Amino acid sequence: MAIPRPKALAAILLSSAMAAALSACFAQGNASSASSSTDSRIKVAMLQPPRSGLTPLSDDAFKLSRWKTAETLVVLDALGDAQPSLSTAWKQLDSKNWRFELRAGVKFHDGTALTAEQVAASLTAAANAKPKPRILDGVQLGVRTDGGNAVVVTTQTDDPLVPQRLSSPQLSILAASAYKPGGVVSPINAGTGPYVLASADGTSSATLNRFADYWGEKAASSGVDVQYVPDGTARAAALRTGTADVVEAIPVGQVAQIKADLIHEVPMPRTNTLYLNTKAGPFADPSVRAAARTSLERATIVDRVYEGRADIAEGLLGPALPWAARERQNTSYIETLKKRAEAAPANGRRIKLGTFTDRAELPEVAVQLEQQLEAAGFIVEQEVREYQHIEADALAGKFDAFILSRATVLDSGDPVAYMFSDFSCKGSFNISQFCDAEVDAALSKAAAIPAGPERRAAIAAAEALILSKDAAVPLLHERVIQGESARIRNVERDPRERALITSKTGIAG
């Protein structure tokens, strides 16, 4: 029998200790719950604790959505199209006004009824918040009641994505009791979902119980006990030992220690991209940008850095947007890519390559890219810092090339905002220093089209134009590894990270 080495033994003992501590925490949470049977409760280990006291006006809103305690007027399907939730139907009255009919018979967790007045009040509170929820950046939103069971949402400028905006968890509809003096918003006992948020223990835990008066399908489980576990080794140990039923973000390095049938990879709307400075330095020349693009071996990066748990990028938008690959098969898309510049010899050109340490894989990606670029004849100087200390320089164009892990859809589920930010002449996150009138026109065209097939085709056309200019070279699309115990059923695997526990999620009998 092999004797474990000291480091391996220490890791095993540490994992066991972490699992035991988590088991005690979950057991304590169960004991304090109203459930008559702790076996039917779902135990969840989440990556990040709340940053803003679980207010829905912050990124904490996504936790409320993933626990199915707070709900929005609409939800998005896999294509990003709006579907009914607390609103059953909607209509665009004109370019600035939308009317939403509300679902009848909905109760808040505090027993009060969902009314047009409260929906208007909830959305108005978000619109007037300081700071605003991210989904409303640059958007002036007004809401008024229209009869007893409808609201009209008005925007200051034309906005074809109003329904998609209202799907953001940051615009969840809560009971009047949630809104406290001083702008504080508490979701405890105030949502409309199948689970009531019964208590929240700061950055430690949260307890949810089944809501008997839910308007839709009743929850399969009697409740959900959440623990926040930032340490990746501890989360993996919780899954491996059965301490937790659902575990967020298992680190790649821990996967080999866990049974394969407990691991599920979810494609993320996040692309690891090499941005090239198109304004100054060697990459101001399109043919030199082409030389960099043709020298890169994406498969090598995926295999060596991500251990095969990522998707090789064919474009800016990955498999988390299932329509993107189909659009790339269009003749017009293919013809646009043929307009790329021919690659010129690197001829010993010096380039400064930057990235940051906050995402552990990126420095490793930088090493791989340096080797590949140097093999093509470039001379590479590499600079890696913490993100907060490098962002300003990256945006100021102080690097010839910069590696970034970038979310490609924001809260509306639509990639146009990301493309404007990164690749338009006035983009606020234009690391490539890129400005092209043809691309700006394509983005403006896409932005003006309502959600649906025509908008998706216009987005793909804009992507093809951007790629034809080699302003950025997409490398890979990231996946998140979600852990699910053998006893759990029907856990949601959502690329947008809006859903996790649903009414159907339950413990096998």
For each residue, the residues with C-beta under 8 A, 3 or more apart:
1:
2:
3:
4: 8 9 12
5: 8 9
6: 9 10
7: 10 11
8: 4 5 11 12
9: 4 5 6 12 13
10: 6 7 13 14
11: 7 8 14 15 233
12: 4 8 9 15 16
13: 9 10 16 17
14: 10 11 17 18 233
15: 11 12 18 19 233 234 236 237 240
16: 12 13 19 20 237 241
17: 13 14 20 21
18: 14 15 21 22 231 233 234 237 238
19: 15 16 22 23 234 237 238 240 241 243
20: 16 17 23 24
21: 17 18 24 25 234
22: 18 19 25 26 45 227 229 234 237 238 243 244
23: 19 20 26 27 241 243
24: 20 21 27 28
25: 21 22 28 29 204 205 227
26: 22 23 29 30 43 225 227 243 244
27: 23 24 30 31 38
28: 24 25 31 32
29: 25 26 32 33 205 207 225 226 227
30: 26 27 33 35 38 41 225
31: 27 28 38
32: 28 29 199 207
33: 29 30 38 41 198 207 209 223 225
34: 198 209 223
35: 30 38 40 41 209 222 223
36: 222
37: 40 41 222
38: 27 30 31 33 35 41
39: 507
40: 35 37 221 222 223 506 507
41: 30 33 35 37 38 221 222 223 224 225 507
42: 221 223 224 225 245 246 488 501 505 506 507
43: 26 224 225 227 243 244 245 246
44: 67 224 225 226 227 244 245 246 247 248 500 501
45: 22 227 228 229 234 235 238 239 243 244 246 247 248
46: 49 63 226 227 228 229 248
47: 228 229 230 235 248 249
48: 51 228 230
49: 46 202 203 204 228 230
50: 53 54 60 63 200 202 203 228
51: 48 58 59 60
52: 55 57 58 59 60
53: 50 60 184 186 200
54: 50 60 63 64 186 187 188 197 200 206
55: 52 58 60 61 184 185 186 187
56: 60 61 64 70 126 133 169 170 171 172 174 185 187
57: 52 61 125 126 129 132 133 170 185
58: 51 52 55 61 133 170
59: 51 52 62 134 170
60: 50 51 52 53 54 55 56 63 64
61: 55 56 57 58 64 65 70 133 168 169 170 172
62: 59 65 66 169 497 498
63: 46 50 54 60 66 67 206
64: 54 56 60 61 67 69 70 169 172 187 191 197
65: 61 62 68 70 72 169 172 498 499
66: 62 63 494 497 498 499 500 501
67: 44 63 64 193 195 197 206 208 224 226 500 501
68: 65 71 193 194 195 219 499 501 502 503
69: 64 109 187 191 193 195 196 197 208
70: 56 61 64 65 169 172 173 174 187 190 191 192 193 197
71: 68 85 86 172 173 191 192 193
72: 65 75 85 86 166 167 168 169 171 172 173
73: 85 86 87 90 100 102 119 166 167 171 173
74: 82 83 84 85 86 87 90 163 164 166 167
75: 72 82 83 84 85 167 498
76: 80 81 82 83 164 167 413 496 498
77: 80 81 83
78: 322
79: 322 323 456
80: 76 77 164 321 409 413 414 451
81: 76 77 451 452
82: 74 75 76 90 163 164 166 167 451
83: 74 75 76 77
84: 74 75 87 88 89 103
85: 71 72 73 74 75 103 167
86: 71 72 73 74 102 103 106 114 119 173 192
87: 73 74 84 90 100 101 102 103 166
88: 84 101 102 103
89: 84 100 101
90: 73 74 82 87 98 99 100 101 163
91: 98 99
92: 95 97 98 162 450
93: 97 98 99 152
94: 97
95: 92 158
96: 154 155 156 157 158 159
97: 92 93 94 152 153 154
98: 90 91 92 93 152 153 154 162 163
99: 90 91 93 146 150 151 152 153
100: 73 87 89 90 119 150 151 152 153 166
101: 87 88 89 90 149 150
102: 73 86 87 88 106 114 115 116 119 149 150 151
103: 84 85 86 87 88 106 114 215
104: 149
105: 215
106: 86 102 103 113 114 192 215
107: 111 112 113 114 192 213 215
108: 111 112 113 114 118 174 175 177 190 191 192
109: 69 175 189 190 191 192 196 197 211
110: 175 177 189 190
111: 107 108 213
112: 107 108 118 175 176 177
113: 106 107 108
114: 86 102 103 106 107 108 118 119 173 192
115: 102 118 119 148
116: 102 119 120 145 146 147 148 149 150 151
117: 120 121 145
118: 108 112 114 115 121 122 173 175 176
119: 73 86 100 102 114 115 116 122 123 143 151 173
120: 116 117 123 124 143 144 145 151
121: 117 118 124 125 176 179
122: 118 119 125 126 172 173 174 179
123: 119 120 126 127 141 143 151 153 166 171 173
124: 120 121 127 128 142 143
125: 57 121 122 128 129 179 185
126: 56 57 122 123 129 132 133 136 141 170 171
127: 123 124 132 136 140 141 142 143
128: 124 125
129: 57 125 126 132 133 183
130: 183
131:
132: 57 126 127 129 136 137
133: 56 57 58 61 126 129 136 168 170 171 411
134: 59 137 170 410 411
135: 139 165 168 170 171 410 411 412
136: 126 127 132 133 139 141 165 170 171
137: 132 134
138:
139: 135 136 155 156 159 165
140: 127 155 156 157
141: 123 126 127 136 153 154 155
142: 124 127 153 154 155
143: 119 120 123 124 127 151 152 153 154
144: 120 151 152 154
145: 116 117 120 148 150 151 152
146: 99 116 150 151 152
147: 116 150
148: 115 116 145
149: 101 102 104 116
150: 99 100 101 102 116 145 146 147
151: 99 100 102 116 119 120 123 143 144 145 146
152: 93 97 98 99 100 143 144 145 146
153: 97 98 99 100 123 141 142 143 162 166
154: 96 97 98 141 142 143 144
155: 96 139 140 141 142 158 159 162
156: 96 139 140
157: 96 140
158: 95 96 155 448
159: 96 139 155 162 165
160: 447 448 449 450 451 455
161: 164 165 412 414 450 451
162: 92 98 153 155 159 165 166
163: 74 82 90 98 166 167 451
164: 74 76 80 82 161 167 412 413 414 451
165: 135 136 139 159 161 162 168 171 411 412
166: 72 73 74 82 87 100 123 153 162 163 171
167: 72 73 74 75 76 82 85 163 164 171 412 413
168: 61 72 133 135 165 171 411 412
169: 56 61 62 64 65 70 72 172 498
170: 56 57 58 59 61 126 133 134 135 136 411
171: 56 72 73 123 126 133 135 136 165 166 167 168
172: 56 61 64 65 70 71 72 122 169 187 191
173: 70 71 72 73 86 114 118 119 122 123 192
174: 56 70 108 122 178 179 185 187 190 191
175: 108 109 110 112 118 178 189 190 191
176: 112 118 121 179
177: 108 110 112 189 190
178: 174 175 185 186 187 188 190
179: 121 122 125 174 176 184 185
180: 183 184 185 186
181: 184
182:
183: 129 130 180
184: 53 55 179 180 181
185: 55 56 57 125 174 178 179 180
186: 53 54 55 178 180 190
187: 54 55 56 64 69 70 172 174 178 190 191 197
188: 54 178 197 198 199 200
189: 109 110 175 177 196 197 198
190: 70 108 109 110 174 175 177 178 186 187 197
191: 64 69 70 71 108 109 172 174 175 187 196 197
192: 70 71 86 106 107 108 109 114 173 214 215
193: 67 68 69 70 71 211 214
194: 68 210 211 214 216 217 218 219 502 503
195: 67 68 69 208 209 210 211 219 223 224 501
196: 69 109 189 191 208 209 210 211
197: 54 64 67 69 70 109 187 188 189 190 191 200 206 207 208
198: 33 34 188 189 207 208 209
199: 32 188 206 207
200: 50 53 54 188 197 205 206 207
201: 204 205 206
202: 49 50
203: 49 50 228
204: 25 49 201 227 228
205: 25 29 200 201 225 226 227 228
206: 54 63 67 197 199 200 201 225 226
207: 29 32 33 197 198 199 200 223 224 225 226
208: 67 69 195 196 197 198 223 224 225 226
209: 33 34 35 195 196 198 222 223
210: 194 195 196 218 219 221 222 223
211: 109 193 194 195 196 214 219
212: 218
213: 107 111
214: 192 193 194 211 217 218 219 503
215: 103 105 106 107 192
216: 194 503
217: 194 214 503 504
218: 194 210 212 214 503
219: 68 194 195 210 211 214 222 503 505 506
220: 489 490 503 504 505 506
221: 40 41 42 210 224 501 505 506 507
222: 35 36 37 40 41 209 210 219
223: 33 34 35 40 41 42 195 207 208 209 210
224: 41 42 43 44 67 195 207 208 221 501
225: 26 29 30 33 41 42 43 44 205 206 207 208
226: 29 44 46 67 205 206 207 208
227: 22 25 26 29 43 44 45 46 204 205 244
228: 45 46 47 48 49 50 203 204 205
229: 22 45 46 47 234 235 238 247
230: 47 48 49
231: 18 234 235
232: 235 236 249 250 251 253 254
233: 11 14 15 18 236 237 251 254
234: 15 18 19 21 22 45 229 231 237 238
235: 45 47 229 231 232 238 239 244 247 248 249 250 251 483
236: 15 232 233 239 240 247 250 251 254 255 257 258 483
237: 15 16 18 19 22 233 234 240 241 243
238: 18 19 22 45 229 234 235 241 243 244 247
239: 45 235 236 242 243 244 247 250 258 262 483 484 485
240: 15 19 236 237 257 258 259 262
241: 16 19 23 237 238
242: 239 485 486 487
243: 19 22 23 26 43 45 237 238 239
244: 22 26 43 44 45 227 235 238 239 247 483 485
245: 42 43 44 484 485 487 488 507
246: 42 43 44 45 482 483 484 485 488 491 500 501
247: 44 45 229 235 236 238 239 244 250 482 483 484
248: 44 45 46 47 235 480 482 483 500
249: 47 232 235 480 481 482
250: 232 235 236 239 247 254 255 258 263 481 482 483
251: 232 233 235 236 254 255 481
252: 255 306 307 309 481
253: 232 256
254: 232 233 236 250 251 257 258
255: 236 250 251 252 258 263 307 309 481
256: 253
257: 236 240 254
258: 236 239 240 250 254 255 262 263 483
259: 240 262 263
260: 263
261: 486
262: 239 240 258 259 483 484 485 486
263: 250 255 258 259 260 481 482 483
264: 481 482 483 484 493
265: 309 479 480 481 482
266: 479 480 481 482 493 494 495
267: 311 318 319 320 477 478 479 495
268: 318 320 477 478 479 480 495 497
269: 317 318 320 321 407 408 409 415 495 496
270: 318 320 405 406 407 408 477 478
271: 313 316 317 318 405 406 408 474 475 476 477 478
272: 301 310 313 361 362 365 403 404 405 406 474 475 476 477 478
273: 313 316 403 404 405 406 472 473 474 475
274: 292 296 369 401 402 403 472 473 474 475
275: 394 401 402 403 404 422 431 432 471 472
276: 283 289 292 400 401 432 470 471 472 473
277: 280 281 283 284 397 399 400 401 402 431 432 433
278: 283 284 289 432 433 434 435 469 471
279: 284 397 433 434 435
280: 277 284 397 433
281: 277 284 351 352 400
282: 285 288 349 350 351 378 400
283: 276 277 278 288 289 292 351 400 401
284: 277 278 279 280 281 288
285: 282 288 289 344
286: 289 290 341 469 470
287: 290 291 341 342 343 344
288: 282 283 284 285 291 292 344 346 349
289: 276 278 283 285 286 292 293 341 469 470 471
290: 286 287 293 294 340 341 342 343 344 470
291: 287 288 294 295 343 344 345 346 376 377 378
292: 274 276 283 288 289 295 296 351 373 376 378 401 470 473
293: 289 290 296 340 343 470 473
294: 290 291 343 376
295: 291 292 346 372 373 375 376 378
296: 274 292 293 369 372 373 473 475
297: 300 301 372
298: 301 302 312 313 475 476
299: 302 303 312
300: 297 303 304 368 372
301: 272 297 298 304 305 306 365 368 369 475 476
302: 298 299 305 306 308 310 311 312 476
303: 299 300 306 307 308
304: 300 301 364 368
305: 301 302 361 364 365 368
306: 252 301 302 303 309 310 361 476 478
307: 252 255 303
308: 302 303
309: 252 255 265 306 479 481
310: 272 302 306 476 477 478 479
311: 267 302 318 319 476 477 479
312: 298 299 302 476 477
313: 271 272 273 298 316 318 474 475 476 477
314: 325 328 474
315: 318 324 328 463 467 474
316: 271 273 313 408 415 419 463 466 467 472 474
317: 269 271 321 324 408 415 459 463
318: 267 268 269 270 271 311 313 315 321 324 408 477
319: 267 311 322 324 325 477
320: 267 268 269 270 409 477 495 496
321: 80 269 317 318 324 408 409 415
322: 78 79 319 325 326
323: 79 326 327 456
324: 315 317 318 319 321 327 328 460 463
325: 314 319 322 328 329
326: 322 323 329
327: 323 324 330 333 456 457 459 460
328: 314 315 324 325 333 334 460 464
329: 325 326 333 334
330: 327 333 334 457 460
331: 334 335
332: 335 336 461 464
333: 327 328 329 330 336 337 460 461 464
334: 328 329 330 331 337 338
335: 331 332 338 339
336: 332 333 339 461 464 465 467 468
337: 333 334 340 464 467 468
338: 334 335
339: 335 336 468
340: 290 293 337 467 468 470
341: 286 287 289 290 470
342: 287 290
343: 287 290 291 293 294
344: 285 287 288 290 291 347
345: 291 377
346: 288 291 295 349 373 376 377 378
347: 344 377
348: 377 378 379
349: 282 288 346 377 378 379
350: 282 378 379 380 381
351: 281 282 283 292 373 378 379 380 381 400 401
352: 281 381 383 398 399 400 401
353: 366 369 370 373 380 381 382 383 399 400 401 402 403
354: 382 383 384 385 390 393 394 398 399 401 402 403
355: 362 363 365 366 384 390 402 403 404
356: 359 362 384 385 386 387 390 391
357: 360 362 363 384 385 386 387
358: 362 386 387
359: 356 362 405
360: 357 363 364
361: 272 305 306 364 365 405
362: 272 355 356 357 358 359 365 366 384 403 405
363: 355 357 360 366 367 384
364: 304 305 360 361 367 368
365: 272 301 305 355 361 362 368 369 403 475
366: 353 355 362 363 369 370 382 384 403
367: 363 364 370 371 382
368: 300 301 304 305 364 365 371 372
369: 274 296 301 353 365 366 372 373 380 401 403
370: 353 366 367 373 374 380 382
371: 367 368 374 375
372: 295 296 297 300 368 369 375 376
373: 292 295 296 346 351 353 369 370 376 378 380
374: 370 371 377 378 379 380
375: 295 371 372
376: 291 292 294 295 346 372 373
377: 291 345 346 347 348 349 374
378: 282 291 292 295 346 348 349 350 351 373 374
379: 348 349 350 351 374
380: 350 351 353 369 370 373 374
381: 350 351 352 353
382: 353 354 366 367 370
383: 352 353 354 390 399
384: 354 355 356 357 362 363 366 390
385: 354 356 357 389 390
386: 356 357 358 389 390
387: 356 357 358 390 391
388: 391
389: 385 386
390: 354 355 356 383 384 385 386 387 393 394
391: 356 387 388 394 395
392: 395 396
393: 354 390 396 398 399
394: 275 354 390 391 398 399 402 404 431
395: 391 392 429 430 431
396: 392 393
397: 277 279 280 431 433
398: 352 354 393 394
399: 277 352 353 354 383 393 394 402 431
400: 276 277 281 282 283 351 352 353
401: 274 275 276 277 283 292 351 352 353 354 369
402: 274 275 277 353 354 355 394 399 431
403: 272 273 274 275 353 354 355 362 365 366 369 475
404: 272 273 275 355 394 431
405: 270 271 272 273 359 361 362 478
406: 270 271 272 273 418 422
407: 269 270 410 418
408: 269 270 271 316 317 318 321 415 418
409: 80 269 320 321 412 413 414 415 418 496
410: 134 135 407 414 417 418
411: 133 134 135 165 168 170
412: 135 161 164 165 167 168 409 417
413: 76 80 164 167 409 496
414: 80 161 164 409 410 417 451 455 459
415: 269 316 317 321 408 409 418 419 459
416: 419 420 443 446 447 455 459 462
417: 410 412 414 420 421
418: 406 407 408 409 410 415 421 422
419: 316 415 416 422 423 424 443 446 459 462 463 466
420: 416 417 423 424 427 443 447
421: 417 418 424 427 428 429 430
422: 275 406 418 419 427 429 430 431 432 472
423: 419 420 427 430 432 434 439 443 466 471 472
424: 419 420 421 427 430 435 439 440 443
425: 434 435 436 437 440
426:
427: 420 421 422 423 424 430 434
428: 421
429: 395 421 422
430: 395 421 422 423 424 427 433 434 435
431: 275 277 394 395 397 399 402 404 422
432: 275 276 277 278 422 423 471 472
433: 277 278 279 280 397 430
434: 278 279 423 425 427 430 439 466 469 471 472
435: 278 279 424 425 430 440
436: 425 439 440 465 469 471
437: 425 440 441
438: 441 442 465
439: 423 424 434 436 442 443 462 465 466 469
440: 424 425 435 436 437 443 444
441: 437 438 444 445
442: 438 439 445 446 458 461 462 465
443: 416 419 420 423 424 439 440 446 447 462
444: 440 441 447 448
445: 441 442 448 449 458 462
446: 416 419 442 443 449 455 458 459 461 462
447: 160 416 420 443 444
448: 158 160 444 445
449: 160 445 446 452 454 455 458
450: 92 160 161 454 455
451: 80 81 82 160 161 163 164 414 455
452: 81 449 455 456
453: 456 457
454: 449 450 457 458
455: 160 414 416 446 449 450 451 452 458 459
456: 79 323 327 452 453 459 460
457: 327 330 453 454 460 461
458: 442 445 446 449 454 455 461 462
459: 317 327 414 415 416 419 446 455 456 462 463
460: 324 327 328 330 333 456 457 463 464
461: 332 333 336 442 446 457 458 464 465
462: 416 419 439 442 443 445 446 458 459 465 466
463: 315 316 317 324 419 459 460 466 467
464: 328 332 333 336 337 460 461 467 468
465: 336 436 438 439 442 461 462 468 469
466: 316 419 423 434 439 462 463 469 471 472
467: 315 316 336 337 340 463 464 470 472 474
468: 336 337 339 340 464 465
469: 278 286 289 434 436 439 465 466
470: 276 286 289 290 292 293 340 341 467 473
471: 275 276 278 289 423 432 434 436 466
472: 273 274 275 276 316 422 423 432 434 466 467
473: 273 274 276 292 293 296 470
474: 271 272 273 274 313 314 315 316 467 477
475: 271 272 273 274 296 298 301 313 365 403
476: 271 272 298 301 302 306 310 311 312 313
477: 267 268 270 271 272 310 311 312 313 318 319 320 474
478: 267 268 270 271 272 306 310 405
479: 265 266 267 268 309 310 311
480: 248 249 265 266 268 497
481: 249 250 251 252 255 263 264 265 266 309
482: 246 247 248 249 250 263 264 265 266 491 493
483: 235 236 239 244 246 247 248 250 258 262 263 264
484: 239 245 246 247 262 264 488 491
485: 239 242 244 245 246 262 488
486: 242 261 262 508
487: 242 245 507 508
488: 42 245 246 484 485 491 505 506 507 508
489: 220 504 505 506 507 508
490: 220 502 504 505 506
491: 246 482 484 488 500 501 505
492: 499 500 501 502 505
493: 264 266 482
494: 66 266 497 498 499 500
495: 266 267 268 269 320
496: 76 269 320 409 413 499
497: 62 66 268 480 494 500
498: 62 65 66 75 76 169 494
499: 65 66 68 492 494 496 502
500: 44 66 67 246 248 491 492 494 497
501: 42 44 66 67 68 195 221 224 246 491 492 505
502: 68 194 490 492 499 505
503: 68 194 214 216 217 218 219 220
504: 217 220 489 490
505: 42 219 220 221 488 489 490 491 492 501 502
506: 40 42 219 220 221 488 489 490
507: 39 40 41 42 221 245 487 488 489
508: 486 487 488 489
509:
